[in-house]
Every structure is written in C-alpha cells, then in structure tokens.
Amino acid sequence: MNTYPHRTEPQVTALAPTVQRDLFDRLGIPENAWMRASAASFNAAVKYVNWGVGENHFYIPQDGTPPDCEGFPLSDFWLLRRRTGQTVEPPDHACFREPPLMDARKSPRWLDGRAAIAYGWHADTTMLTHFLRRNAMETCGVRMVTGEILGARRDENGMLTALRTTRGDLTADFFLDCTGSDSLILAGILGEPFTGAADRLLADSTLSLTLPHDSDLHGVEPHTTATAVAHGWTWRRPLVGRQGAGLVYASALTTPGEAARSLRRALGLPHDRAEPTPTALRVGHTRRTWVKNCVALGEAAWFADPLADDQRVTLDLLDRLIRDFPSLDTREAAASRFNRAAADHYRAALDLARLRFAGSPRTDASFWTTQGALPLPAELHAVVEAHRAGLSVTPDEAPLRTLLTALTPHTAAPPPALIHHPHALRTAEDHFTRIKRHQRVLGETLPDAHTYLARLHARAPHTPRGNSTITAMWTGGDLP
C-alpha cells in the first residue's frame, strides 16, 4: 500500500491566520494556551530573498491583498507613481503596513494582547500534535488506537465497512484519510489514481533541520523567510530559542550531497555540522478527493508547495464536508461538489507556486533556467500578459498579480484607465499617506516579537476553556 517514501513532518509548522477562528476557537482553546503548549511564535509575512536580480527582498503579508481604490488595487497606483517618477519606494513598503515592521522584528500584537496586523504562527510540530491529540482525547471524547493498516472490508457496493489493522477491525460509516503522502486508504485501498506534477514543478525533495538560535541576542523574526539559492530555495521558520530550516530542490538536477552542502552554505553552517533530514515530496493530486465513503485530507489528497496554506485549505474543506454531510441517497452530489472545491484549491496553490518561478528573472543556475523554461498553462500565461499590459485585476488574479508586481516591478505597466478615475487617484493618495502614518505609529508602539513572546512563554498556562484572548483587531482606526 505504501508506494511512496514516507514523508517526515517538518520540525516547525507554519499555521495560517484562520486556524485560530476555524479550529481553536471552535475547540474552546485560547490562542495563548496552544501557543505556550507548542512553543509558538508569530508569522505575519513571507520574506522572499534574492528571487529577483541581485541581492534583494520583498514581503508578502498574510493579508496579501493591497487596499482597494474604487475597484483598482493600490499596487496599480504604485505602478503609476513609479512610471511618472513620483516614487522609488518598493511596492511592498508602499502598499502594505507590514514590511518595515517585519524589518524591525515587531510583534503583530501589543503587550495587552490586541492585534495590530494580520498574522499566522510558527509552532513546534511535535508539541502541537501532542497538544491537539491530548485535547481531543480529554475534552472531545476521541479514542486513539495505534496500529498499522493491513487492508479493508467492503460491502457489495464497494463502500468501506471496516479497516483491518494490527489492532483488529475498526468499523465506521465514514472514513477520513489523513495518512499524508502515503494516502493509505484513498490510493492504497480504494485505488484512486494519482497525477504527478513533475512536468510543471521540478522541486520534489527537501532537506530539513532544527537549529539553535540565540533569541536574546538576535531577536525573533516574526515571519517566514524563503531565500532563492542556486539549487532551489531555502526556508527559515523561527521559534524562541531555535528555528526550523530547510532546502527545497529538484532531485533530477541536484544530488542529496550537493543539496546538503547548499543548505549548510546558505545557513552559514560548517561542513560537518548537523545532518539534515531528507524528504521526498509527492507533488500532484489524486483524481478525486472524496471516493465512496472516504475523504482524503491534506497530503493524502494533494500537495503543491511547501509555502501553501495547507491548514487553511484543510479547515475550509472540513467545514464544507460538515455543512454538506450527506445521507446515503445524496452522497454523490455532495462528493462531486467537494471534489470540485478540492480541485480548485489545488489549482490555485499550483498556479501560485509556478508563478514564483515564472516571474523570477533568475537565470544563474540550471534549476532556475530549467524550471523557467517549463510552459505555463494558457490561463496562467494570460495572467502574466495581463500584468505586463496593465489590464485590470480580477479577484481570482489578485494573489498572482501581487506576487508578480513584487517579483518584477519594472516589467508591468499601470492600467491606462487610471487617469480617467480622479476619485480613485485621490483614494489611492489617502491610502499611501495612511499606510505611512500607520507604519510610523505601529513602529513606535508595538513591542519587538522577542519581548512579547518571552513574556507569553514565561507565564503560567491558562486553563479555563473559552474564546481567543484576542479581544480586538486594529484595522486602521484610532491608535492608542
């Protein structure tokens, strides 16, 4: 049944901003409680380093959509300002509040717990897993059975009736396959075919490790860092006192030994320091995510990119499953709708991953030239052409166009229609002014991330069940 190498979980997990609302709040777990239990830190943006020409960096915040100006994104007006010589400021610093705060390693929350900007988290994977498992067993009545899957029992219609395991049969009416890239139930038992994406994304392997980090001396970066290197790209996800790091690369172009040397070089480690953990990525998707009475979640269904918001997608699909949970005679309609939603999420994640490489001007190594030469599908090519021509941004294109503007700010034209919308121009100027004011005030009033996290993790755990400790989210109104 296990036809792919086992995928080792990364030591540090990145969690999307919606995880608190869609998971922990529903479980009655305050944010501070699970953060302490998993040694969690903040993740308010992804910092892309050296994805352009020369040494450079830009940020994509968690809330990565620029402010709206009468139907045009603020980034369009930045293009107009640049074209007319009104600014030399990078687009991320002009259109978002977060970049200078990230440069200064500021916490996304004030010391009284209020949130100033949108943020996600980094968490110790093992600690978070144990915390969730313990909570499920102690407060939700979940029974844990540990064993290996040997096969399944099915009825005359092919529906699963039980899993045969080393601990005996486990009977149920409905099954969730959460076995990761092994996909033991959906692919292994039900035989759902898998379509790989090697012809679209070359990166199929990672090396990962956990490193000590002197947070008292160097602080804690409140963001993920993705750095382009010759053999692929590296990531860093900081916690207090340590950080998870790794390299994503293509096994067809780079040997494990070369990849290990590249990772050590990127992290400034001695040649014999730390043996990274290798992992094979199963990039692609199963034909369907819901088959018979089994739904696969996470990597058991598909995987596109290590930077994708996997938890957000999984929670969204779980919510859909709960809302559309069928009777026996409506199962096919619910399954079809679920499979369409899962396929849409996969395509969106794959498009964003492919565009990072297609939009990058790097041509300094075989990884970048080979990946860059792979053809784009017609829909994604149309997005690139619309960006270059200065066409208006559709809602579906927004994340892709924001990334393109950051990657290649000098290849895009501002929409010609902007000059015919004077009120939108005034709205954009107000946004630019407001963003600068907020950057200044937040930079003066927010603590650094290390100070906030040191206080958080030094406090005694909060035991009562209840809602999140965040009582308000500042959205740009009056500041304290």
C-alpha positions as CSV (number, residue, x, y, z in Angstrom):
1,M,0.0,0.0,0.0
2,N,2.9,2.4,0.7
3,T,4.1,3.2,-2.8
4,Y,5.9,6.4,-1.9
5,P,8.7,7.1,0.6
6,H,7.4,8.2,4.0
7,R,7.2,12.0,4.3
8,T,8.8,13.2,7.5
9,E,6.9,16.1,9.0
10,P,8.9,19.4,9.2
11,Q,10.1,20.3,12.7
12,V,8.4,23.7,12.6
13,T,4.9,24.1,11.1
14,A,3.5,27.3,9.7
15,L,-0.1,28.0,10.6
16,A,-2.5,30.3,8.6
17,P,-4.3,33.2,10.4
18,T,-7.6,31.4,10.1
19,V,-6.5,28.5,12.2
20,Q,-7.5,30.3,15.4
21,R,-11.0,31.1,14.2
22,D,-11.7,27.9,12.3
23,L,-10.1,25.4,14.7
24,F,-9.0,26.6,18.1
25,D,-12.0,28.9,18.8
26,R,-14.3,26.0,17.9
27,L,-12.5,23.8,20.4
28,G,-12.6,26.5,23.1
29,I,-8.8,26.9,23.2
30,P,-7.5,30.4,23.8
31,E,-4.6,31.5,21.5
32,N,-2.2,31.9,24.3
33,A,-2.8,28.4,25.6
34,W,-1.9,26.5,22.5
35,M,0.9,28.9,21.7
36,R,2.6,28.1,25.0
37,A,1.9,24.4,24.6
38,S,3.6,24.3,21.2
39,A,6.4,26.9,21.7
40,A,4.7,29.0,19.0
41,S,5.9,32.3,17.5
42,F,4.4,34.7,15.1
43,N,4.3,34.6,11.2
44,A,3.0,37.8,9.8
45,A,4.5,37.6,6.3
46,V,6.7,35.6,3.9
47,K,10.0,37.4,3.2
48,Y,11.3,36.5,-0.3
49,V,15.1,37.0,-0.5
50,N,17.1,37.0,-3.8
51,W,14.2,35.9,-6.0
52,G,14.9,38.9,-8.3
53,V,18.1,40.2,-9.8
54,G,21.0,40.6,-7.4
55,E,20.5,40.9,-3.7
56,N,17.0,41.9,-2.9
57,H,14.0,41.1,-0.8
58,F,10.3,41.8,-0.5
59,Y,7.4,40.8,1.8
60,I,4.0,39.3,1.0
61,P,2.0,39.8,4.2
62,Q,-0.6,37.3,5.5
63,D,-3.3,39.7,4.3
64,G,-1.6,40.0,0.9
65,T,-4.3,41.9,-0.9
66,P,-3.5,45.7,-1.4
67,P,-6.2,48.2,-0.3
68,D,-9.0,48.7,-2.9
69,C,-9.3,52.1,-4.6
70,E,-12.6,52.3,-6.4
71,G,-12.1,48.8,-7.9
72,F,-8.3,49.1,-8.5
73,P,-5.7,47.7,-6.2
74,L,-3.4,50.2,-4.6
75,S,-0.5,48.5,-6.3
76,D,-1.8,49.8,-9.7
77,F,-1.3,53.3,-8.4
78,W,2.2,52.5,-7.2
79,L,2.9,51.4,-10.8
80,L,1.6,54.8,-12.0
81,R,3.7,56.6,-9.4
82,R,6.8,54.7,-10.4
83,R,6.1,55.3,-14.1
84,T,5.8,59.1,-13.6
85,G,8.9,59.3,-11.3
86,Q,6.9,60.0,-8.1
87,T,8.4,57.2,-6.1
88,V,11.4,54.8,-5.9
89,E,10.0,53.0,-2.9
90,P,9.5,49.2,-3.3
91,P,5.9,48.2,-3.9
92,D,5.5,46.2,-0.7
93,H,6.7,49.1,1.5
94,A,4.3,51.5,-0.3
95,C,1.2,49.3,-0.4
96,F,1.3,47.4,3.0
97,R,1.9,48.4,6.6
98,E,3.8,45.2,7.4
99,P,7.3,45.4,5.7
100,P,9.0,48.0,7.9
101,L,7.5,46.3,10.9
102,M,9.0,43.0,9.8
103,D,12.4,44.6,9.1
104,A,12.3,45.9,12.7
105,R,11.1,42.4,14.0
106,K,8.0,43.9,15.6
107,S,5.3,41.8,17.3
108,P,1.9,41.8,15.5
109,R,0.3,42.3,18.9
110,W,0.6,44.9,21.6
111,L,1.6,43.8,25.0
112,D,-2.1,43.9,26.2
113,G,-2.9,41.2,23.6
114,R,-4.7,43.3,20.9
115,A,-3.7,42.5,17.4
116,A,-2.4,45.3,15.2
117,I,-1.9,43.4,11.9
118,A,-3.0,40.1,10.5
119,Y,-0.7,37.2,11.4
120,G,-0.3,33.4,11.5
121,W,2.1,31.4,13.6
122,H,5.1,29.1,13.6
123,A,4.8,26.1,16.0
124,D,6.8,23.1,17.1
125,T,5.2,20.3,15.1
126,T,5.6,17.5,17.6
127,M,4.5,19.7,20.6
128,L,1.4,20.9,18.7
129,T,0.5,17.4,17.6
130,H,0.7,16.1,21.2
131,F,-1.3,19.1,22.5
132,L,-4.1,18.6,19.9
133,R,-4.2,14.8,20.5
134,R,-4.4,15.2,24.2
135,N,-7.2,17.8,23.9
136,A,-9.1,15.6,21.5
137,M,-9.0,12.7,23.9
138,E,-9.6,14.5,27.1
139,T,-12.3,17.0,26.1
140,C,-13.8,15.7,22.8
141,G,-14.2,12.0,23.6
142,V,-11.8,10.9,20.9
143,R,-10.4,7.3,21.3
144,M,-6.9,6.8,19.9
145,V,-6.0,3.4,18.5
146,T,-2.4,2.9,17.4
147,G,-1.6,0.3,14.7
148,E,-0.8,-0.4,11.1
149,I,-3.4,-0.6,8.3
150,L,-3.4,-4.1,6.8
151,G,-6.4,-3.7,4.4
152,A,-10.1,-3.1,4.5
153,R,-13.5,-4.8,4.4
154,R,-16.0,-3.5,1.8
155,D,-19.7,-4.2,1.0
156,E,-21.2,-5.2,-2.3
157,N,-21.2,-1.6,-3.5
158,G,-17.5,-1.1,-2.7
159,M,-18.2,1.0,0.3
160,L,-15.7,0.7,3.2
161,T,-17.2,-1.0,6.3
162,A,-14.0,-1.5,8.3
163,L,-10.2,-1.1,8.3
164,R,-8.3,-4.2,9.1
165,T,-5.4,-3.2,11.4
166,T,-2.8,-4.9,13.6
167,R,-5.1,-4.0,16.5
168,G,-8.2,-5.6,14.9
169,D,-11.0,-4.3,12.7
170,L,-12.1,-0.6,13.0
171,T,-15.7,-0.3,11.8
172,A,-17.3,3.0,10.7
173,D,-19.8,4.5,8.4
174,F,-17.4,7.2,7.1
175,F,-13.6,7.4,6.9
176,L,-11.1,10.3,6.7
177,D,-7.7,9.5,5.2
178,C,-5.1,11.7,7.0
179,T,-2.2,9.4,6.2
180,G,-0.1,12.1,4.5
181,S,1.5,11.4,1.1
182,D,1.2,7.6,1.7
183,S,-2.5,8.0,1.1
184,L,-3.0,4.5,2.5
185,I,-6.8,4.5,2.2
186,L,-7.7,6.6,-0.8
187,A,-4.8,5.5,-3.0
188,G,-3.8,2.3,-1.3
189,I,-7.1,0.6,-0.6
190,L,-9.6,2.4,-2.9
191,G,-7.0,2.7,-5.8
192,E,-7.8,6.3,-6.7
193,P,-5.2,7.3,-9.3
194,F,-2.6,10.0,-8.6
195,T,-1.4,12.5,-11.2
196,G,2.1,13.9,-10.6
197,A,3.1,17.4,-11.5
198,A,6.8,16.8,-12.3
199,D,6.2,18.4,-15.7
200,R,5.1,21.6,-14.0
201,L,7.2,21.8,-10.8
202,L,10.7,20.4,-10.7
203,A,11.2,20.6,-6.9
204,D,10.4,17.2,-5.5
205,S,12.7,16.9,-2.4
206,T,13.6,18.7,0.8
207,L,16.3,18.6,3.4
208,S,15.2,20.0,6.8
209,L,16.8,20.5,10.3
210,T,16.3,22.4,13.5
211,L,19.0,24.9,14.7
212,P,19.6,26.6,18.0
213,H,19.0,30.4,17.8
214,D,20.1,33.0,20.4
215,S,16.8,34.9,20.6
216,D,18.1,37.2,23.4
217,L,20.9,38.4,21.2
218,H,19.4,38.3,17.7
219,G,15.6,38.6,18.4
220,V,12.9,36.6,16.8
221,E,11.8,37.3,13.2
222,P,8.0,37.4,13.0
223,H,7.9,35.9,9.5
224,T,8.9,33.1,7.3
225,T,12.0,33.6,5.1
226,A,12.2,32.0,1.7
227,T,15.6,32.5,0.1
228,A,16.4,31.6,-3.5
229,V,19.7,29.8,-3.9
230,A,21.4,28.1,-6.9
231,H,19.9,24.6,-6.3
232,G,16.3,25.8,-5.3
233,W,15.2,27.7,-2.3
234,T,15.6,27.6,1.5
235,W,13.1,28.4,4.3
236,R,13.6,29.5,7.8
237,R,10.8,29.5,10.4
238,P,11.9,30.9,13.8
239,L,10.7,29.9,17.3
240,V,12.1,31.3,20.5
241,G,15.5,29.7,21.0
242,R,15.6,27.7,17.8
243,Q,14.4,27.8,14.2
244,G,13.3,25.3,11.6
245,A,15.1,25.5,8.3
246,G,15.4,23.5,5.1
247,L,16.0,23.4,1.3
248,V,13.6,22.6,-1.5
249,Y,15.3,21.2,-4.6
250,A,14.9,19.0,-7.7
251,S,16.4,15.5,-7.3
252,A,16.8,15.3,-11.1
253,L,19.3,18.2,-11.0
254,T,20.9,18.0,-7.6
255,T,22.2,15.1,-5.6
256,P,21.4,14.8,-1.9
257,G,25.1,15.6,-1.1
258,E,25.1,18.7,-3.2
259,A,21.8,19.8,-1.6
260,A,23.2,19.3,1.9
261,R,26.2,21.4,1.1
262,S,24.0,24.1,-0.5
263,L,21.8,24.2,2.7
264,R,24.7,24.4,5.0
265,R,26.3,27.1,2.9
266,A,23.0,29.1,2.9
267,L,22.7,28.8,6.7
268,G,26.4,29.5,7.3
269,L,27.0,26.1,8.9
270,P,30.3,24.2,9.0
271,H,30.5,21.3,6.5
272,D,30.2,18.6,9.2
273,R,27.5,20.4,11.3
274,A,24.0,18.9,11.5
275,E,22.8,16.1,9.3
276,P,19.6,17.3,7.6
277,T,16.5,15.0,7.3
278,P,15.7,14.1,3.6
279,T,12.1,14.0,2.4
280,A,10.6,13.1,-0.9
281,L,7.7,15.4,-2.0
282,R,4.7,13.8,-3.7
283,V,3.8,16.8,-5.9
284,G,0.4,16.3,-7.6
285,H,-3.1,15.3,-6.8
286,T,-5.4,12.3,-6.7
287,R,-8.1,12.3,-9.4
288,R,-10.8,12.7,-6.7
289,T,-10.6,13.6,-3.0
290,W,-13.9,12.0,-2.0
291,V,-14.4,8.4,-3.1
292,K,-17.2,6.2,-1.9
293,N,-17.4,6.9,1.9
294,C,-13.8,8.1,2.3
295,V,-12.5,11.7,2.1
296,A,-8.8,12.3,2.0
297,L,-7.4,15.5,3.6
298,G,-4.1,17.3,3.3
299,E,-1.3,15.5,1.5
300,A,-3.3,12.3,1.3
301,A,-5.2,14.2,-1.5
302,W,-2.7,16.6,-3.0
303,F,0.4,18.6,-2.5
304,A,1.7,21.6,-4.5
305,D,4.1,23.7,-2.5
306,P,5.7,23.9,1.0
307,L,4.6,27.6,1.3
308,A,0.9,26.8,0.6
309,D,-1.7,27.4,3.3
310,D,-2.4,23.7,3.8
311,Q,-4.2,24.1,7.2
312,R,-6.5,26.9,5.8
313,V,-7.5,24.7,2.9
314,T,-8.0,21.6,5.1
315,L,-10.2,23.5,7.5
316,D,-12.1,25.0,4.6
317,L,-12.8,21.6,3.1
318,L,-13.7,20.1,6.5
319,D,-16.2,22.9,7.0
320,R,-17.7,22.2,3.6
321,L,-17.8,18.5,4.5
322,I,-19.7,19.2,7.8
323,R,-22.1,21.5,6.1
324,D,-22.8,19.2,3.2
325,F,-22.6,15.9,5.1
326,P,-24.9,13.7,3.1
327,S,-27.5,11.0,3.6
328,L,-26.9,7.8,1.6
329,D,-29.1,8.9,-1.3
330,T,-27.4,12.4,-1.6
331,R,-23.8,11.3,-1.3
332,E,-22.9,11.6,-5.0
333,A,-24.0,15.3,-5.2
334,A,-22.1,16.2,-2.0
335,A,-19.0,14.3,-3.2
336,S,-19.0,16.0,-6.6
337,R,-19.2,19.4,-5.0
338,F,-16.5,18.6,-2.6
339,N,-14.2,17.3,-5.3
340,R,-14.6,20.4,-7.4
341,A,-13.7,22.6,-4.4
342,A,-10.6,20.5,-3.6
343,A,-9.5,20.6,-7.3
344,D,-9.9,24.4,-7.3
345,H,-7.7,24.7,-4.1
346,Y,-5.1,22.5,-5.7
347,R,-5.0,24.5,-9.0
348,A,-4.7,27.8,-7.1
349,A,-1.8,26.5,-5.0
350,L,-0.1,25.1,-8.0
351,D,-0.5,28.3,-10.0
352,L,1.0,30.4,-7.2
353,A,3.9,28.0,-6.9
354,R,4.6,28.0,-10.6
355,L,4.3,31.8,-10.9
356,R,7.1,32.3,-8.3
357,F,9.5,30.7,-10.7
358,A,8.0,32.0,-13.9
359,G,8.0,35.5,-12.5
360,S,11.6,35.3,-11.2
361,P,14.2,36.7,-13.5
362,R,16.9,34.4,-12.1
363,T,18.9,32.5,-14.8
364,D,22.1,31.8,-12.8
365,A,21.7,28.1,-12.3
366,S,20.2,25.0,-14.1
367,F,17.4,24.8,-11.5
368,W,16.1,28.3,-12.4
369,T,16.6,28.0,-16.2
370,T,15.0,24.6,-16.4
371,Q,12.0,25.5,-14.2
372,G,11.7,28.8,-16.1
373,A,11.6,27.0,-19.4
374,L,8.6,24.9,-18.5
375,P,5.5,26.1,-20.3
376,L,2.7,27.8,-18.4
377,P,-1.0,26.8,-19.0
378,A,-3.0,29.2,-21.0
379,E,-4.9,30.6,-18.0
380,L,-1.6,31.4,-16.1
381,H,0.0,32.8,-19.2
382,A,-2.9,35.1,-19.6
383,V,-2.4,36.4,-16.1
384,V,1.3,37.2,-16.9
385,E,0.2,39.0,-20.1
386,A,-2.5,41.0,-18.3
387,H,0.1,42.1,-15.7
388,R,2.5,43.3,-18.4
389,A,-0.2,45.1,-20.4
390,G,-1.6,46.8,-17.3
391,L,-5.0,45.2,-17.5
392,S,-7.4,45.4,-14.5
393,V,-7.0,42.8,-11.8
394,T,-9.8,40.3,-11.3
395,P,-10.5,38.9,-7.8
396,D,-9.1,35.4,-8.8
397,E,-5.9,37.0,-10.1
398,A,-5.2,39.2,-7.1
399,P,-2.7,36.9,-5.3
400,L,-0.9,36.2,-8.5
401,R,-0.7,39.8,-9.6
402,T,0.5,40.9,-6.2
403,L,3.3,38.4,-6.4
404,L,4.2,39.4,-10.0
405,T,4.4,43.1,-9.0
406,A,6.8,42.2,-6.2
407,L,8.9,39.9,-8.3
408,T,9.1,42.1,-11.5
409,P,8.1,45.7,-10.5
410,H,9.8,47.1,-13.6
411,T,8.0,45.0,-16.3
412,A,4.4,45.9,-15.5
413,A,2.5,48.9,-16.9
414,P,-0.1,50.8,-14.9
415,P,-3.7,50.4,-16.2
416,P,-4.3,53.2,-18.7
417,A,-7.8,53.7,-17.3
418,L,-6.4,55.1,-14.0
419,I,-6.1,58.6,-15.4
420,H,-9.9,58.6,-16.1
421,H,-10.7,57.9,-12.4
422,P,-9.7,61.1,-10.5
423,H,-11.6,60.0,-7.3
424,A,-9.8,56.7,-7.3
425,L,-6.5,58.6,-7.6
426,R,-7.4,60.7,-4.5
427,T,-8.4,57.5,-2.7
428,A,-5.0,55.9,-3.5
429,E,-3.1,59.0,-2.3
430,D,-5.1,58.8,1.0
431,H,-4.1,55.1,1.3
432,F,-0.5,55.9,0.7
433,T,-0.5,58.6,3.3
434,R,-2.4,56.4,5.8
435,I,-0.1,53.5,5.4
436,K,3.0,55.7,6.1
437,R,1.3,57.1,9.2
438,H,0.4,53.6,10.4
439,Q,3.9,52.3,9.8
440,R,5.3,55.1,11.9
441,V,2.9,54.8,14.8
442,L,3.0,51.0,14.9
443,G,6.8,51.0,14.7
444,E,6.8,53.3,17.8
445,T,4.1,51.4,19.8
446,L,4.5,47.7,19.1
447,P,7.0,45.7,21.1
448,D,9.5,43.6,19.3
449,A,8.5,40.0,18.8
450,H,11.0,38.5,21.2
451,T,9.8,40.7,24.1
452,Y,6.2,39.7,23.5
453,L,7.0,36.0,23.1
454,A,9.3,35.9,26.1
455,R,6.5,37.3,28.3
456,L,4.0,34.9,26.8
457,H,6.0,31.8,27.3
458,A,7.2,32.8,30.8
459,R,3.6,33.0,32.1
460,A,1.7,30.1,33.7
461,P,-0.6,28.2,31.3
462,H,-4.2,29.5,31.1
463,T,-6.5,26.6,32.0
464,P,-10.2,27.7,31.6
465,R,-11.8,27.0,28.3
466,G,-13.1,30.0,26.3
467,N,-12.6,32.1,23.3
468,S,-9.4,33.5,22.0
469,T,-7.5,36.0,24.1
470,I,-7.5,38.5,21.2
471,T,-10.3,40.9,22.0
472,A,-9.9,43.3,19.2
473,M,-8.2,43.6,15.8
474,W,-7.0,47.1,14.9
475,T,-8.0,47.8,11.3
476,G,-6.6,51.3,10.9
477,G,-8.8,53.5,13.1
478,D,-7.7,55.4,16.2
479,L,-4.4,54.3,17.7
480,P,-3.6,54.2,21.4
